[in-house]
Structures are given as C-alpha cells and as structure tokens.
C-alpha cells in the first residue's frame, strides 16, 4: 500500500470516530510535504509507522508488552506544573497510547533523533544519541525510575528548557489572535468548565491549530479572566489509537488509554489535565507546553544528556506496566549491541521513501518568476 492510499484509508477510518476539519487536514498534508526533510512527515504519520514496523522490525515484535506511548519522538517532551506548582519535564502527549512491545517506543524515539539530526534540530552523532537513549532507559529500569522535577535537582535540564519557555506576553498575544467560535460540543464545554476555577470569568472560545499527528481534530480553547489576568483551558478530541486501524488487537474495543497511561507511569501529573469522555482537557500556559528542539541553544554535550533523559523518561512510562522491568532487562540482554541502531535506520529509510512519494503529489510547486 502506498502512502497516499494509507493516508486516505486511515482518515476515512478516523472519521468514523470523530469529525475531521478539512482546512486543518489540508494544512497537515502540506506540512507532510515539507521540503526541509521528512521529520514533519514522520511526526504526522504514526498510522503509517504502525503498518511498516511489524514488517521491517519483525524480530522485535515478540518483546515484552508494555502500555506504550506509541507516537514517541524527540519533540514529544515538554514541561508542566504539578500540584505543588513545581516545574516538571517529561513526555507530554499520549494520544496514541496502546499495549505494544517496548521495543517500538525505543525504535521510534531513535528514528526521530536520526531525522532531527538530519535537519540540524540536534547536533549529535546519531549513534551517540541512540546509545544515550539506551543508557538512560536501562538505568531507569534498574533503579525503578524517577521524575524530572526542575527545582533543586536537574539544574542543567531546567536551564536548557527554560530558554524555550514561551514569553508570557507573546504567548497570550498569540492566543488572543486565534479565531472565535460560537458553538462547541457539549462534552468539550463541560470538560473545560470542570477545570476552570469556580470564580473565573469566561471570556470567549477560540479554535486552535496545533501539533502534526493530531492536526485535523477539533481543538477548542476557553479564555477566561481570573483575578485580573488571562487563563486558558483546551479541549482536544481523542480517538482510539491508530494501532487499531493498523490491525493490532485492542484489549477492549474503542478504549482510549490516555488516562490510564498518565496515572500508571512514574509521574508527577499536571492536576489540570483530565480526560472527559472522548476529550482531553488541559491547562494552556507559557510553561505548560512542548519544548521546541529547533529553538534551543545547540550544545552537543547538553543534547547528549537530554537524550539520556528521554530514555529515562520512556522507562518511567513503561514502568507503569506492573512487574515489567526484569522482563525488559532480560530481553535487552538477548539483542546484539547495535540492534536499536539497525532497526531505527531501517525504519528511517522507509520513512524517507514514503516522504518522497508523498511530495510527488502533495508538494506545493515553486512560484513562477
């Protein structure tokens, strides 16, 4: 199946679970054809990854199963505030969470690093990045995992991501420019209302375009005044994981694993994140956001530590599957030293092939002089 047909088939399946916004979907298709490289395409096409991985990485399919992130990549990390107001760093998107071999998350994370390095978003050697992932992952499994609290500990990480935290003035200025909407689904409205402070004064609801994998789904943001300043709550439509479309058997039909993975992982959760029906409702704020790798200051030594932290955080999530650490560590010992590198490079090759095919029919032609 070519990438064009896979995309149309997946989107048709997705429409059976939720509405898709044609304008946002058109933007996604254009982003997938980015001339700078296939990283954006990779981030937008987890559904395609799930059809390729079982064939390309056939020898990794029987690894121990965990409740996995699924759509894991180096841009799927960010910061938030826990119930004590502490700044926390970790994985911040679980739209595609699903029971999968632990190896899939690692291969996808490694593949994303290779692609990001190829587009100069990271300055590392790919093999060094992959080794750092495995080192951090193995260490966390061995010790039982730990949370990245950016206070008295992890000063290097706090310094690294603080430069990427959005300027509050620019952040709120951007949100205020988003288009107003007059009506949103009742379930989304109720979910947002439950997360707002009781004495907040709702001002208006705006539509938001964000992400790549979820671009095309409904996203609404309630702006409210609370004690003289703006606050925001977002509702994003959820659907069953693309793993089901790709033929992976679901434990229960239609189950969305977002809430389960949030509360089973080694994690200090944002108290303003909740799943309400088929909607993810969360706080939007300058320091509750994805960390943009392209915007951070390039430093290979710091990036190496960051890759190790990403491996560690991946293990934090996998450790939410009870009594899994010993089985994974045993399985890791059964693989040759370069297993992750070989698997990631093989998947990157397939991603690049698909991206080139996609560009043949979806790239914007150059403007005439």
C-alpha positions as a Python dict, from the first residue, in 0.01 Angstrom:
ca = {
    (1, 'X'): (0, 0, 0),
    (2, 'X'): (141, 340, -100),
    (3, 'X'): (145, 628, 145),
    (4, 'X'): (-134, 815, -38),
    (5, 'X'): (-377, 525, -3),
    (6, 'X'): (-270, 452, 355),
    (7, 'X'): (-343, 814, 444),
    (8, 'X'): (-685, 823, 277),
    (9, 'X'): (-781, 488, 434),
    (10, 'X'): (-669, 597, 780),
    (11, 'X'): (-851, 929, 759),
    (12, 'X'): (-1167, 751, 646),
    (13, 'X'): (-1138, 521, 949),
    (14, 'X'): (-1071, 815, 1179),
    (15, 'X'): (-1386, 990, 1055),
    (16, 'X'): (-1589, 701, 1192),
    (17, 'X'): (-1472, 806, 1540),
    (18, 'X'): (-1471, 1187, 1523),
    (19, 'X'): (-1520, 1482, 1286),
    (20, 'X'): (-1217, 1599, 1090),
    (21, 'X'): (-1168, 1964, 993),
    (22, 'X'): (-1092, 1990, 622),
    (23, 'X'): (-887, 2310, 648),
    (24, 'X'): (-668, 2171, 925),
    (25, 'X'): (-628, 1844, 736),
    (26, 'X'): (-516, 2031, 424),
    (27, 'X'): (-256, 2212, 633),
    (28, 'X'): (-135, 1879, 772),
    (29, 'X'): (-96, 1733, 424),
    (30, 'X'): (109, 2036, 322),
    (31, 'X'): (330, 2011, 630),
    (32, 'X'): (390, 1643, 549),
    (33, 'X'): (543, 1756, 218),
    (34, 'X'): (793, 1989, 387),
    (35, 'X'): (1097, 2042, 162),
    (36, 'X'): (1335, 2068, 459),
    (37, 'X'): (1318, 1695, 527),
    (38, 'X'): (1093, 1411, 644),
    (39, 'X'): (1084, 1488, 1017),
    (40, 'X'): (747, 1669, 998),
    (41, 'X'): (615, 1387, 778),
    (42, 'X'): (733, 1135, 1036),
    (43, 'X'): (557, 1318, 1320),
    (44, 'X'): (232, 1337, 1121),
    (45, 'X'): (214, 973, 1010),
    (46, 'X'): (218, 743, 1310),
    (47, 'X'): (-58, 542, 1140),
    (48, 'X'): (182, 459, 858),
    (49, 'X'): (460, 367, 1102),
    (50, 'X'): (231, 106, 1255),
    (51, 'X'): (188, -69, 919),
    (52, 'X'): (562, -70, 846),
    (53, 'X'): (714, -155, 1185),
    (54, 'X'): (585, -516, 1209),
    (55, 'X'): (747, -596, 872),
    (56, 'X'): (1071, -402, 898),
    (57, 'X'): (1132, -493, 1265),
    (58, 'X'): (981, -840, 1260),
    (59, 'X'): (1239, -976, 1506),
    (60, 'X'): (1138, -717, 1770),
    (61, 'X'): (766, -791, 1778),
    (62, 'X'): (784, -1059, 2050),
    (63, 'X'): (948, -832, 2307),
    (64, 'X'): (766, -782, 2640),
    (65, 'X'): (449, -577, 2607),
    (66, 'X'): (400, -251, 2793),
    (67, 'X'): (142, 24, 2785),
    (68, 'X'): (348, 223, 2537),
    (69, 'X'): (344, 585, 2418),
    (70, 'X'): (324, 468, 2056),
    (71, 'X'): (377, 802, 1885),
    (72, 'X'): (703, 873, 2067),
    (73, 'X'): (961, 1112, 1924),
    (74, 'X'): (1213, 1372, 2041),
    (75, 'X'): (956, 1655, 2006),
    (76, 'X'): (709, 1477, 2233),
    (77, 'X'): (859, 1618, 2553),
    (78, 'X'): (766, 1930, 2743),
    (79, 'X'): (707, 2097, 3077),
    (80, 'X'): (412, 2138, 3312),
    (81, 'X'): (335, 2228, 3675),
    (82, 'X'): (245, 1959, 3926),
    (83, 'X'): (2, 2003, 4216),
    (84, 'X'): (276, 2169, 4423),
    (85, 'X'): (350, 2416, 4143),
    (86, 'X'): (686, 2256, 4065),
    (87, 'X'): (808, 2261, 3706),
    (88, 'X'): (817, 1906, 3567),
    (89, 'X'): (971, 1780, 3242),
    (90, 'X'): (868, 1468, 3056),
    (91, 'X'): (658, 1313, 2781),
    (92, 'X'): (355, 1534, 2722),
    (93, 'X'): (140, 1359, 2459),
    (94, 'X'): (-22, 1016, 2484),
    (95, 'X'): (-280, 1035, 2204),
    (96, 'X'): (-166, 701, 2058),
    (97, 'X'): (-101, 509, 2380),
    (98, 'X'): (-152, 135, 2331),
    (99, 'X'): (-22, -202, 2460),
    (100, 'X'): (284, -268, 2241),
    (101, 'X'): (629, -428, 2257),
    (102, 'X'): (857, -192, 2450),
    (103, 'X'): (1094, -202, 2152),
    (104, 'X'): (856, 0, 1937),
    (105, 'X'): (883, 312, 2154),
    (106, 'X'): (1263, 287, 2155),
    (107, 'X'): (1292, 237, 1779),
    (108, 'X'): (1058, 528, 1709),
    (109, 'X'): (1244, 755, 1951),
    (110, 'X'): (1579, 662, 1793),
    (111, 'X'): (1442, 709, 1441),
    (112, 'X'): (1313, 1055, 1534),
    (113, 'X'): (1658, 1155, 1659),
    (114, 'X'): (1818, 1044, 1331),
    (115, 'X'): (1568, 1255, 1136),
    (116, 'X'): (1604, 1557, 1367),
    (117, 'X'): (1982, 1541, 1338),
    (118, 'X'): (1948, 1528, 960),
    (119, 'X'): (1760, 1860, 969),
    (120, 'X'): (2002, 2024, 1218),
    (121, 'X'): (1749, 2033, 1502),
    (122, 'X'): (2009, 1837, 1700),
    (123, 'X'): (2388, 1848, 1668),
    (124, 'X'): (2464, 1499, 1792),
    (125, 'X'): (2610, 1200, 1617),
    (126, 'X'): (2315, 961, 1564),
    (127, 'X'): (2496, 666, 1719),
    (128, 'X'): (2579, 868, 2029),
    (129, 'X'): (2213, 969, 2063),
    (130, 'X'): (2095, 609, 2034),
    (131, 'X'): (2348, 489, 2290),
    (132, 'X'): (2233, 765, 2527),
    (133, 'X'): (1868, 657, 2490),
    (134, 'X'): (1955, 301, 2583),
    (135, 'X'): (2177, 409, 2870),
    (136, 'X'): (1906, 625, 3027),
    (137, 'X'): (1636, 368, 2962),
    (138, 'X'): (1832, 81, 3117),
    (139, 'X'): (1940, 285, 3419),
    (140, 'X'): (1580, 386, 3495),
    (141, 'X'): (1456, 28, 3466),
    (142, 'X'): (1729, -83, 3705),
    (143, 'X'): (1657, 183, 3967),
    (144, 'X'): (1278, 194, 3938),
    (145, 'X'): (1260, 527, 3758),
    (146, 'X'): (1241, 883, 3886),
    (147, 'X'): (1060, 1205, 3797),
    (148, 'X'): (1235, 1505, 3639),
    (149, 'X'): (1149, 1780, 3888),
    (150, 'X'): (1316, 2102, 3771),
    (151, 'X'): (1372, 2262, 4110),
    (152, 'X'): (1667, 2180, 4335),
    (153, 'X'): (1758, 1888, 4107),
    (154, 'X'): (1816, 1867, 3730),
    (155, 'X'): (1950, 2223, 3711),
    (156, 'X'): (2110, 2152, 3373),
    (157, 'X'): (1773, 2049, 3228),
    (158, 'X'): (1592, 2343, 3386),
    (159, 'X'): (1844, 2579, 3230),
    (160, 'X'): (1815, 2408, 2893),
    (161, 'X'): (1434, 2415, 2868),
    (162, 'X'): (1380, 2749, 3040),
    (163, 'X'): (1515, 2925, 2735),
    (164, 'X'): (1238, 2757, 2537),
    (165, 'X'): (954, 2852, 2771),
    (166, 'X'): (727, 3092, 2591),
    (167, 'X'): (737, 3459, 2679),
    (168, 'X'): (404, 3525, 2860),
    (169, 'X'): (329, 3842, 2666),
    (170, 'X'): (388, 3674, 2330),
    (171, 'X'): (203, 3360, 2442),
    (172, 'X'): (-118, 3541, 2535),
    (173, 'X'): (-96, 3774, 2237),
    (174, 'X'): (-86, 3470, 2007),
    (175, 'X'): (-385, 3301, 2175),
    (176, 'X'): (-594, 3618, 2154),
    (177, 'X'): (-546, 3619, 1777),
    (178, 'X'): (-699, 3272, 1732),
    (179, 'X'): (-1045, 3277, 1564),
    (180, 'X'): (-1355, 3284, 1780),
    (181, 'X'): (-1609, 3005, 1768),
    (182, 'X'): (-1968, 3032, 1886),
    (183, 'X'): (-2051, 2667, 1949),
    (184, 'X'): (-1851, 2365, 2065),
    (185, 'X'): (-1960, 2010, 2152),
    (186, 'X'): (-2128, 1988, 2491),
    (187, 'X'): (-1884, 1727, 2622),
    (188, 'X'): (-1590, 1958, 2545),
    (189, 'X'): (-1761, 2255, 2712),
    (190, 'X'): (-1842, 2058, 3027),
    (191, 'X'): (-1488, 1921, 3049),
    (192, 'X'): (-1340, 2270, 3021),
    (193, 'X'): (-1581, 2409, 3281),
    (194, 'X'): (-1473, 2143, 3532),
    (195, 'X'): (-1109, 2254, 3504),
    (196, 'X'): (-1174, 2627, 3540),
    (197, 'X'): (-1156, 2792, 3884),
    (198, 'X'): (-1509, 2845, 4016),
    (199, 'X'): (-1469, 3223, 4023),
    (200, 'X'): (-1313, 3250, 3676),
    (201, 'X'): (-1500, 3471, 3428),
    (202, 'X'): (-1521, 3303, 3083),
    (203, 'X'): (-1449, 3548, 2803),
    (204, 'X'): (-1461, 3360, 2473),
    (205, 'X'): (-1384, 3032, 2299),
    (206, 'X'): (-1130, 3011, 2017),
    (207, 'X'): (-1028, 2739, 1774),
    (208, 'X'): (-669, 2615, 1781),
    (209, 'X'): (-447, 2455, 1518),
    (210, 'X'): (-156, 2267, 1674),
    (211, 'X'): (59, 1958, 1651),
    (212, 'X'): (103, 1737, 1348),
    (213, 'X'): (-20, 1391, 1441),
    (214, 'X'): (-350, 1530, 1574),
    (215, 'X'): (-386, 1814, 1324),
    (216, 'X'): (-733, 1790, 1173),
    (217, 'X'): (-911, 1709, 1500),
    (218, 'X'): (-1128, 1958, 1683),
    (219, 'X'): (-942, 2168, 1941),
    (220, 'X'): (-1109, 2446, 2138),
    (221, 'X'): (-965, 2687, 2394),
    (222, 'X'): (-1165, 2874, 2656),
    (223, 'X'): (-1012, 3207, 2754),
    (224, 'X'): (-1115, 3336, 3096),
    (225, 'X'): (-1027, 3615, 3333),
    (226, 'X'): (-912, 3507, 3677),
    (227, 'X'): (-806, 3771, 3931),
    (228, 'X'): (-724, 4021, 3661),
    (229, 'X'): (-529, 3808, 3416),
    (230, 'X'): (-593, 3553, 3145),
    (231, 'X'): (-605, 3177, 3191),
    (232, 'X'): (-682, 2915, 2926),
    (233, 'X'): (-819, 2561, 2911),
    (234, 'X'): (-810, 2348, 2597),
    (235, 'X'): (-1030, 2057, 2488),
    (236, 'X'): (-884, 1827, 2220),
    (237, 'X'): (-1082, 1546, 2057),
    (238, 'X'): (-949, 1196, 2125),
    (239, 'X'): (-987, 879, 1919),
    (240, 'X'): (-876, 517, 1955),
    (241, 'X'): (-512, 462, 1869),
    (242, 'X'): (-408, 423, 1505),
    (243, 'X'): (-267, 88, 1616),
    (244, 'X'): (-621, -49, 1586),
    (245, 'X'): (-655, 77, 1228),
    (246, 'X'): (-320, -89, 1152),
    (247, 'X'): (-454, -426, 1268),
    (248, 'X'): (-328, -450, 1626),
    (249, 'X'): (-579, -618, 1854),
    (250, 'X'): (-730, -387, 2115),
    (251, 'X'): (-775, -517, 2473),
    (252, 'X'): (-1125, -366, 2464),
    (253, 'X'): (-1293, -217, 2154),
    (254, 'X'): (-1279, 162, 2143),
    (255, 'X'): (-1074, 206, 2461),
    (256, 'X'): (-860, 521, 2475),
    (257, 'X'): (-559, 464, 2701),
    (258, 'X'): (-464, 830, 2766),
    (259, 'X'): (-589, 850, 3122),
    (260, 'X'): (-456, 504, 3211),
    (261, 'X'): (-103, 576, 3097),
    (262, 'X'): (-99, 916, 3270),
    (263, 'X'): (-181, 764, 3607),
    (264, 'X'): (19, 442, 3586),
    (265, 'X'): (355, 591, 3485),
    (266, 'X'): (623, 715, 3725),
    (267, 'X'): (497, 1071, 3702),
    (268, 'X'): (403, 1396, 3880),
    (269, 'X'): (87, 1480, 3688),
    (270, 'X'): (-46, 1822, 3599),
    (271, 'X'): (-364, 1848, 3810),
    (272, 'X'): (-519, 2049, 3528),
    (273, 'X'): (-515, 1762, 3278),
    (274, 'X'): (-814, 1530, 3257),
    (275, 'X'): (-990, 1300, 3014),
    (276, 'X'): (-1359, 1383, 2990),
    (277, 'X'): (-1538, 1135, 2767),
    (278, 'X'): (-1358, 1147, 2433),
    (279, 'X'): (-1190, 1479, 2506),
    (280, 'X'): (-855, 1563, 2660),
    (281, 'X'): (-892, 1879, 2867),
    (282, 'X'): (-586, 2064, 2992),
    (283, 'X'): (-440, 2393, 3101),
    (284, 'X'): (-253, 2605, 2847),
    (285, 'X'): (14, 2834, 2987),
    (286, 'X'): (359, 2962, 2886),
    (287, 'X'): (536, 2693, 3092),
    (288, 'X'): (290, 2411, 3014),
    (289, 'X'): (396, 2334, 2661),
    (290, 'X'): (609, 2125, 2429),
    (291, 'X'): (980, 2207, 2423),
    (292, 'X'): (1082, 2304, 2069),
    (293, 'X'): (1418, 2143, 1991),
    (294, 'X'): (1476, 2367, 1691),
    (295, 'X'): (1464, 2675, 1918),
    (296, 'X'): (1707, 2558, 2185),
    (297, 'X'): (2070, 2657, 2200),
    (298, 'X'): (2281, 2396, 2023),
    (299, 'X'): (2526, 2218, 2252),
    (300, 'X'): (2621, 1857, 2176),
    (301, 'X'): (2716, 1773, 2536),
    (302, 'X'): (2385, 1902, 2674),
    (303, 'X'): (2195, 1728, 2396),
    (304, 'X'): (2360, 1400, 2489),
    (305, 'X'): (2233, 1440, 2845),
    (306, 'X'): (1891, 1528, 2707),
    (307, 'X'): (1878, 1208, 2500),
    (308, 'X'): (1970, 1008, 2810),
    (309, 'X'): (1689, 1183, 2999),
    (310, 'X'): (1445, 1096, 2719),
    (311, 'X'): (1542, 730, 2751),
    (312, 'X'): (1494, 753, 3128),
    (313, 'X'): (1150, 915, 3088),
    (314, 'X'): (1046, 646, 2840),
    (315, 'X'): (1126, 389, 3106),
    (316, 'X'): (922, 592, 3358),
    (317, 'X'): (620, 534, 3134),
    (318, 'X'): (693, 166, 3068),
    (319, 'X'): (733, 102, 3440),
    (320, 'X'): (362, 175, 3470),
    (321, 'X'): (313, -181, 3345),
    (322, 'X'): (340, -391, 3665),
    (323, 'X'): (646, -610, 3722),
    (324, 'X'): (785, -546, 3374),
    (325, 'X'): (1138, -421, 3447),
    (326, 'X'): (1302, -761, 3490),
    (327, 'X'): (1149, -898, 3170),
    (328, 'X'): (1264, -599, 2965),
    (329, 'X'): (1618, -606, 3108),
    (330, 'X'): (1642, -975, 3025),
    (331, 'X'): (1516, -912, 2672),
    (332, 'X'): (1761, -627, 2620),
    (333, 'X'): (2048, -863, 2701),
    (334, 'X'): (1933, -1100, 2427),
    (335, 'X'): (1982, -844, 2148),
    (336, 'X'): (2311, -761, 1974),
    (337, 'X'): (2473, -435, 2075),
    (338, 'X'): (2365, -248, 1762),
    (339, 'X'): (2005, -372, 1747),
    (340, 'X'): (1846, -35, 1810),
    (341, 'X'): (2064, 146, 1559),
    (342, 'X'): (1996, -105, 1284),
    (343, 'X'): (1622, -106, 1347),
    (344, 'X'): (1598, 275, 1363),
    (345, 'X'): (1799, 326, 1043),
    (346, 'X'): (1587, 67, 862),
    (347, 'X'): (1268, 248, 963),
    (348, 'X'): (1415, 587, 869),
    (349, 'X'): (1484, 455, 522),
    (350, 'X'): (1118, 359, 481),
    (351, 'X'): (1002, 695, 618),
    (352, 'X'): (1218, 877, 362),
    (353, 'X'): (1078, 665, 80),
    (354, 'X'): (722, 748, 185),
    (355, 'X'): (802, 1117, 223),
    (356, 'X'): (942, 1132, -130),
    (357, 'X'): (630, 959, -265),
    (358, 'X'): (408, 1200, -72),
    (359, 'X'): (593, 1501, -211),
    (360, 'X'): (538, 1379, -567),
    (361, 'X'): (168, 1453, -539),
    (362, 'X'): (138, 1698, -248),
    (363, 'X'): (433, 1939, -260),
    (364, 'X'): (349, 2300, -346),
    (365, 'X'): (501, 2386, -686),
    (366, 'X'): (756, 2670, -686),
    (367, 'X'): (617, 3013, -766),
    (368, 'X'): (676, 3138, -1119),
    (369, 'X'): (927, 3418, -1155),
}
